[in-house]
Amino acid sequence: MMRSRNQQVNLNILEEKGLILSIKREDEIHPFISGNKYRKLKYNLEKAKEQGLNTLLTFGGAYSNHISALSYAGKMQDFNTIGIIRGEELGQDVNHTLQTNPTLKFAYDNGMRFKFVSREAYREKSAPDFIAKLRLEFGDFYTIPEGGTNELAIKGCEEILTTEDGEFDYICVSVGTGGTISGIINAASDRHTILGFPSLKGAFLQEIINQKTTKLDNWKLIHEYHFGGYAKINEILISFINDFNQQTTIPLDPIYTGKMMFGIMDLVKNNFFKRNSSILAIHTGGLQGIEGMNQRLSKKKLPLIDA
């Protein structure tokens, strides 16, 4: 089973508050299939092989970590890959899209085929009729949901925690589709309190996670640090990510781990954690998205994120 190291963070405020903070460096598992993406894909790829299917089809946005990771995993394990991408405008000039979007260019270079669909059509991505039309167009395939989250993905994410992690009081993780935190909740010990930091606005995640987990009382979501919603970012968050990297040598992505770590440090400052507590933050990867985010920030004449 793949294991990642825990890196202790040494910052003055942690010492002042009597806290130990470590980061589980899941981002170091693989250069291109890092963090929770490796965990989510592991058993899904095994299942596809068991079913004799050689094509993987999935869904994602233009800068999706999942699209990037799946394309490379497919290349390494001899699967054909198809990405249903949100935003039909991206398909109007595919050459321009590939020249200006590093995530899709990477996936394309790994052999992924794309189908660009409107946002309205994309909302129907799990509808049986929509899937049936895709099968008529592409033939048979193994479907992996947006973000990679399904029962097999949760099983993979249950392997993030190890027996050595039992010493921590709090486990913190960013939340997108809810798969990673669900696996961690299932694998956690009775002494753990799981804190999830959603990158999206809305209370809908609570019910989604309830449906995916075996425990109901060892976790909570902290909703105050999404910075306006998915992929929303401002100069305060950029400055935090860059400062944190300079002080700890740990890079954070702006969509997930940057917001989580900002939230953790804000909670530290506001005495949320009891003195002498130990905290483990899960680094779920996502660093490939920094290049695309920096392109957007540059156009807005905002500071860039240190890669």
N, C-alpha and C positions, 0 to 999 in steps of 0.2 A: 504494500500500500504506500502510495506517495505521501511523504511527510515534508513539511516546511518548517523553517526555523522560526523561533520567537526572538525578536530583537528588542531589547529593553531601550526605552526612550529616557534620556537623561536631560531633563529641563528643570530649571530652578523652581518653578511653581509647583512641580510635582513633589519635590523635596519639602517645600514649605507646607504643603497640604498633607504630607505624610502618606503619599500614594505611590504605588508602583504601576507603571504603564508599560506594557509590551505590545509589539505589533507582530502578528503572525504573517510572515512574508509569503503569502500564497502567490504574490506577483512574481516570485522567483522560480516557480515550478517549471515554467517553460517560457521561452522568449516570445512565442506567438499564441500559445494556448494557455494563458496564465490564469491564476486565481480560480474563481468559481467557475469559469468556463471549462477548464479541464475537468473539474468535478462533475459538472452537469452533463458533459458529453460522454464521459467514460462508459457508463452502462448503456446509454442510448446507442453508441456505436456498436457495442457488443450485441445488442438486440437486433440492430439492422442486419448484422452479419448472420445471426441465427436465423433470421427470416429470409435470408438469401437475397436481400435487396442491395443493389450497388449504387443507388442514388439517394442522396439526402436532400430534402427540401425544407427550407425554413423561412422565417420572416424577420424583418428588421428595418430600422431607420437608416439614414444615409451614413451615419457615423457609428453604427452598432458594433460594440465589442463582440457580440455573439456572432454576427456575420463574419467578422474578421477571423475569429477563432475557428469557427466551423469550416471556413474555406481551407484553412491550413490543415486542420485535422483530416478533412476529406482527402486532401492531396497526399498526406502522409500515409493514409490507410487505404488508398486506392478507391475512394468513393467519388462518383460524380456529385457535384453540389449545385443546388439551385437556390437563389435568394430572391424572395418576393419583397421588393423594396418599396417602402412608403414614399410616395411623391412622383406622380407621373411626369412632372416637368423634368425630372432627372433623365428621363429616357428620350427627350426630344433631341438632344445632342449628346449622345453617349460618349463620344470622344472628348468633348469638353468636360463632361462630368468626371471622366477618369483622370483627366489632366489636373482637375481642381479638387478632387476628393481622394485623399490618401487612403482612407479605409476601403472604399470601393475599388480603387486601383489595386490595392494589395489582394483583395478577394478575387478580382478578375485575373490577376497574374497567377493566382493559385488554381485557376481553372473554373471558378464559379460562374455560372450563367445567371443573368438577371432578368426579372420581369418587373418593370416599374408600374405601379398601380396608383390610382388616385387615393386620396385619404379616405374618401367615402367607401371605395371598394375594400380598402385595407381593413376597415372596421368589421368586414364580413369574413376575415381570414380564417375563423374557426367554423364557419357555417358549412354543413355538408355539401350544399350545392356549389359553393366556391371551391372546395377541395376537389369535388368531382370534375369541375371544369379544368382544374389544373392537371388532373390525371389524364384527361383527354388530350391536353396539350403536350404534356411531358412524359406520359407513360407512368408506370408504377414507381413509387418512391416511398421512403420512410420519412414521415413527417416529424419534425422537431419544432415545438412552439416558439413564438417570439421570446427572446431572452433565454430560451433553453429549458424553461421550467416545466417539468412533469414529474410523475412519481419516480422515474428512474434518475432524474436529475437530483431530486431530494435525497434519494438513496446515496448518490455520490457525495452530496454535500454533508451527509452525516459523517463522512470520513475526514472532515476538516479538523475536528477536535481529536486530540490524542489523550491517553491516560495522564500524561504529564500536565495537561491543561486543567486537570482537576483542582489544582491549587489556586486558581483564580476565582475571585468573587463575582466579577462582572465580565461578560463576553459582549463586545460591541460589534455590530456589523451594519453596513449600509444595506438598504432595501430598495429593490427595483420591482421585480415581478413576485417576490416573496419566496422563491425557491430556496435560496441560500439560507436565509434565517430559519426557514422551516426545518431544514436538515440539521442545523445547529441546535434548535430547540429540542428536536427529537433525541439528539446525541448528548445533550447536556446532563450534568449530574444535578442532584438535588440542591447542592450548595450554590450553583450558578444562578445569577440573574442575567437574562439576555435582554440587551437594549438594541432595538432596531432604529436606524436613522433613515427614514424614507427620503428618496430624492424626488418624489412626486407629491403633489398636493392631493389632499383628499383622505377621508377616513375609510375608504373601501378596502384598503389593504388588511385591516384588522380581521374582517370576515374571511378574506381569501386565505390568510395564514391559519386562522382557526380550522379551516377545512383541510389543511395540509399537514397538521401537526397532531401529535399524540398527547401533548401536554398543553394545559390552558393557563396555568398560574405561575409560570417561571419566566414570563417575558412581558415586555411592553414596548410600544412604539413611541419615539420621541419626534414629534411632528414639527418642531420649531426651526429646523435647520435645512429646509429644502431650497431656500433662497429664491422663492417664487415659483418653483416647479422644475420639471425635468429639463435638464440642459440649460437652466437659467443660472447666470453667474454675474458677479459684479466685482468691482475693484477690491473690495474688502476680502472676498474669498481668494482672489488671485494673490493678493499680498500675503495672506495667511499661508497658502500652499507654498509659495516661494520661500517665505521665512522658515517654515517648518522643514523644508528640504535643506536649506542652508544650515540649520541648527542640528539636524538629525541624520542627514544624507539619505533620507527616505522620500522618494518622489510620491506624490499623490495625484490622482486624476481628478478633474474638476466636476465630474458628474456624480460620482459615488463616494470614494474614499476621502476626497477633500472636504466634502460637506460633513461626513461622519466625524472626521478628526476635528474639524472646527467645532462641531457640537460637543464632542468629548471635552475639549479644552475649555469651552465656555462653561460646561457643567462643573469642571474642576474648579474654575475661578469662583463659581457661585456655590461651592460647598455641597454639591449634590451627592458626592461620594463620601462615605464615612472615612474618617482618618484610619490609616493602616489597611485600607482596602487595596486589592490588586485587580488590575483591569487588563484584559486582553482584547485588542482591537484586531479584527480580521481585515487584512489588506486583500481585497478581491481583484486586484489587477486593474485592467482598464486603461493602462498607460498609453496604449496605441491611439486613444482618442485625443491626446494632447495636441498632436500636430494639426488635426482638423479644427479643434477649438481655437488654436492660435491663429489660424487663417481667418476665422470669424472675428476674433479680437482685433487683429490687425486692421481689418476693414472698418471696424468701429473706432480705430485709433485708441484702443485700450492697451494697458500693459499686457505682456505675454507671460505665459507660464513657463518656468524653467523646465526643460525636458531632461 
